[in-house]
Amino acid sequence: MPEMMNYQEMSDEQIELAVSDAMNIPRGVKWCSDWSLAGQLAEENHIGVKYFLGEWMGLSTHPTNFATGFTSNPRRAICIVFLMMKGGE
């Protein structure tokens, strides 16, 4: 069984590189700081975000690929859930 990534320990830059790599697009996109990009990522991948117990929670309720991620940055939460979903494919 493959080892699970610990996205909480990754920097924003590492998260952004991983998202770009997962999408097979050039690196350099600022997913964790730009709402227009993170919002599009959330919309296209059915990822929701809400504030819960002092942190932002990103979540996917896809029937075959449920994932959640907690962080202080809602855009980063979206990216973490996206990466968790891609890791489960």
Protein Blocks (a to p, Z undefined) as FASTA:
>chain_A
ZZdddfklpcfklmmmmmmmmnopaehiafklmmklmmmmmmmnopacddeehiacdddf
bfklccddddfbfklmmmmmmmmmmmmZZ
